[in-house]
Each structure stands twice: as structure tokens, then as C-alpha cells.
Amino acid sequence: MAVSKLGWRAALLLGAIVLLTATLTAFLARTEAPRWHPAQARQSDQRGAGRVTALRLWMLAGALGALGVSSAATFFVPIAVSSGLSAHLAGLLYLIAGVIAVCVRVLAGLLADRHPAANAITVAAMMVTGAVGLAILSVGTAVPFAVGALLAVAGGWGWTGLILSSALRLLRGDPARASAAMQLGLFTGTAAGPVYVGAVGGVLGTGVALIITAGAALLAAIAVLGGVAAARSART
């Protein structure tokens, strides 16, 4: 109903507002201290400040990374059609990208079990892959779209479980806090992505919006590496 009367951009914006309102309500309803300040962490553990910095950087990285990939996934078919593909071929390519994404997630999980300390570095590499795919998508022709779509949706979306695993390893004694921080970042980016591309793409063009989201994915990778450095300094 909202789509037919107000347009799909307004419907997506309304959905994002509902999600953000629910998030704020959950924080206001908490009975304990809603934040873990570095000064408080140092009182119990001198390494706490480094872990908090790493967690915050990874939460930011999750939001920035999810922003681009959720946008590409949501507008996959419209971007494909505007790049010269038929709707049928675009849907088939979307299916292939989804299957590859599942395989990447399974493979990433197997590798994470073998080398859990390298999870965050793998996340950064996947984010860079997604950024490259988003940049290729902005070209706006059929062949580059097919390549960029597989990189952006399949390769660039397999890091969510790994970044959560890294946060849980970072805060071994407080998994609820680690999980909540990462999910806040991921869900915020996922909700904001389609609204952002719809608004910016409608004014500046989809190609420009995709280039900006590619830059956001690169910033996400940098934030992940910054979190790795903060976590290492906390251990030392």
C-alpha cells in the first residue's frame, strides 16, 4: 500500500525509520549501563581500552560494508536491466550470485575454524573484493556488470559471520555485548543502503551512488585493519 501511494523510496525510508526507532527503543529500555567506556574498562583490565576501540571500529566497518552490498543486492535487477541485460538474464545472474555467496560463506566458515586468528584479515580482503565489484558495477554495461555483480554480491557478502566471530573472540567474557555491537552495525548499514542508493541515485545517478558505496567499502576494510591493530596493542 505504501509503495503504491508514496513510491518505493518512501516505503524503504519508512522501513528504515521503523528499524532505527526499534533500535533506539531497545537501548532506552536497558536497565544496565548502555555503554562500556574505556575508562571503566581500564579499571578492571588495562587492555580494555584497546578492545573497545577495536570493537567500535569493527562495528563501523560492519555498517559501511553492509551499506554497499545491501544496495547492490536490492537494486541488482534494475541495475542489470539498465546495463543492457534482459530481466530474465538478470534474474538468472542474481540466482548464480546467491549460490556463490552461500558457497563463499560455507568456505569462509571452514577456514575460520582452522585459522580463527586470521578472520579479521579475511574480512578486510572480502570488503576490498566487494568494493572492486561495486566500482565495476558503476560502468553500466553488460559484461562489466556480470563480473562486478559476482564480486559485489557473492564475494563481498561472505564476511558477516567472520566479523562477528572476530568480535566474539575479542570479548571472550562478554559475548552479548560483542554480538549486539556487530549486529547494530550490520543492521544499520543494511537498512540504510537501499534508501541511500535510491535517494542519491535518483539525483546523481546510480553509477555515482555505486562509486560512493565502493569508497565506503574501502573505508570499512581500513576500519577492520585499524581494529586489528587496536586488538594487537591490547594484547601486548
Residue pairs with C-beta under 8 A, 6 or more apart in sequence:
2 10
2 11
2 14
3 11
6 14
8 198
9 195
9 198
9 199
9 202
12 194
12 195
12 198
13 195
13 199
15 191
16 191
16 192
16 195
19 187
19 191
20 188
20 191
23 184
23 187
23 188
27 34
36 52
36 177
37 52
38 48
38 49
38 52
38 53
39 49
40 48
41 48
41 49
41 51
41 52
42 48
42 49
47 234
47 235
48 234
49 234
50 230
50 231
50 233
50 234
50 235
51 170
51 171
51 230
51 231
51 234
53 227
53 230
54 170
54 226
54 227
54 228
54 230
54 231
54 234
55 167
55 170
55 171
55 177
55 178
55 181
55 227
56 181
57 223
57 224
57 226
57 227
57 230
58 120
58 163
58 166
58 167
58 170
58 181
58 182
58 185
58 223
58 224
58 227
59 181
59 182
59 184
59 185
60 185
60 220
60 223
61 123
61 127
61 163
61 185
61 220
61 221
61 223
61 224
61 227
62 160
62 163
62 182
62 185
62 186
62 189
62 220
63 185
63 186
63 188
63 189
63 192
63 220
64 189
64 216
64 217
64 219
64 220
64 223
65 127
65 130
65 156
65 159
65 189
65 216
65 217
65 220
65 221
66 160
66 185
66 186
66 187
66 188
66 189
66 190
66 193
67 189
67 190
67 192
67 193
67 196
67 213
67 216
67 217
68 130
68 131
68 134
68 152
68 156
68 193
68 210
68 213
68 214
68 216
68 217
69 130
69 152
69 153
69 156
69 157
69 193
69 217
70 189
70 190
70 191
70 193
70 194
71 193
71 194
71 196
71 197
71 209
71 210
71 213
72 79
72 133
72 134
72 137
72 149
72 152
72 153
72 156
72 210
72 213
73 153
73 157
74 193
74 194
74 197
75 194
75 197
75 198
75 201
75 206
76 90
76 94
76 97
76 149
76 153
77 87
77 90
77 91
77 94
79 137
79 145
79 206
79 210
80 89
80 90
80 93
80 94
80 145
80 149
81 87
81 90
82 140
82 206
83 139
83 140
83 141
83 142
83 144
83 145
84 141
84 142
84 145
85 93
85 142
85 145
85 146
93 146
93 149
94 149
94 153
96 150
97 149
97 150
97 153
97 154
98 153
98 154
100 150
100 154
100 155
101 153
101 154
101 157
101 158
104 154
104 155
104 157
104 158
105 158
105 161
107 158
108 122
108 126
108 158
108 159
108 161
108 162
109 161
111 118
111 122
112 119
112 122
112 161
112 162
112 165
116 165
116 169
119 162
119 163
119 165
119 166
119 169
120 162
120 163
120 166
120 224
120 225
120 227
120 228
120 231
121 225
121 228
122 159
122 162
123 159
123 162
123 163
123 166
123 221
123 224
124 221
124 224
124 225
124 228
125 221
126 155
126 156
126 158
126 159
126 162
127 156
127 159
127 217
127 218
127 220
127 221
127 224
128 217
128 218
128 221
129 151
129 155
129 156
130 151
130 152
130 155
130 156
130 157
130 217
131 156
131 214
131 215
131 217
131 218
131 221
132 148
132 151
132 214
133 147
133 148
133 149
133 150
133 151
133 152
133 153
133 155
133 156
134 148
134 152
134 156
134 210
134 211
134 213
134 214
134 217
135 148
135 210
135 211
135 214
136 144
136 145
136 147
136 148
136 151
136 152
137 144
137 145
137 148
137 149
137 152
137 210
138 148
138 206
138 207
138 208
138 210
138 211
138 214
139 145
139 148
139 207
140 206
140 207
156 217
160 186
163 182
163 224
164 178
164 179
164 182
164 183
167 178
167 179
167 181
167 182
168 175
168 178
168 179
170 178
170 231
171 177
171 178
193 213
196 209
196 213
197 206
197 209
197 210
197 213
200 208
200 209
200 212
201 208
201 209
